[in-house]
């Protein structure tokens, strides 16, 4: 019985040996002669050689990345919009149908330009906040009249009164709603000589129509007479 087990163990060991698969090849290269093989009893320090998968190598070669080299910016002139509905007044802001000029930036130049624009917008926003606080102080929170408060504008606020260096630009960069007066001033500074006043009336009508919700039907509902057989109890 022990002889049979020994023979089977030797057959299994021989079939699982790395040299057996090499002997079956046409080259008849022995295990000791192969430079890539390792001794099963005394393995090399580097461990068994595991070749990279061909599929993984092909997948890595197919990997592509998108690289941006520059940024092209199209500039449009400001015009009266006729498309948006502000919360008050008219003179909406829009842009012309075609761009007036084009400028191309590198990625670094565009980042610097965006930061400059954001800082300018933040400076104007902080000036408006400073102006409102001064007006509230002069008018005692709006309870008294003050000629000085009425004549003050954002241009009267000095840049030295604003702590712009200790303020994060990205935290405060957001679009602010503009009053009708400022929108009209922007349109005039952009070369719009005649502002269509009819837009103001159209926007007022749109805002009023949005306040009315629900059905305003005027048709009267008539009740159909119920048949006599269904009104009383059935005759016995």
C-alpha positions, 0 to 999 in steps of 0.5 A: 500500500505504501508503494502505491502511495509513493508512486502516486506522490512521485507522479504528482510531483513530477507533473507539477514540476516546472521542469516537466513542462519544459521537457515536453517542448521541442527545445528540450531545455532542462530546468537547470539550463534555463536562466529564467527558472528558479530552484524550487528548493532554494528560491532566489532572493528576488522571488519568482518572476511574474510577467506583466499582463499584456492586457494591462500594458495595452490598457496603459498605452491607450490612456489619453489625457486632455491638455489645454494650451491656451484660452480664447476669450470673446468680448461682446459689447453691452446692449439692452437685453429684453430677455431677463426679468429683474426684480425691479425696474427695466433697462435689462443688460444684454450683449450684442449679437457679434463679438467686438474683439478676441484675446488669447491667453496662456493658462497662467495669464488667464489665471492672473487675469481672472484673479485681477477681475475678481479682485476688482469686483470684490473691491467694488462690493466692499466699497458698496458695503462701506458706503451703506454703513456710512449712510446708515450712520449718518441717517441714524439707521434711516430715521433722519434725513441727511444731505451728506448721505444722499450725495455720497457715492462709492467713488468717495470711498478710498481704497485705503479704507478697505481691507482687501489684502486680508480677504479671500477673493474666491469666498466673496466672488459672486454676481450681485443684483444691480439697481435700475439706476446702475443698469442705466449707467452701465448701458450709457457708458457702453455707448447705448444712447437711447434706452427703450422705456417700453421694456419697463412697462412690459417687465412690470406686466410680467411680474404682476402676472407671475403673482397671480397663480391658480385658476380664474375661471368664470364659467358656472357649474350647473347641477344636473337633476337627480332621477326620481327613482334614485331619490326615494326608497323603492316601492314594496 
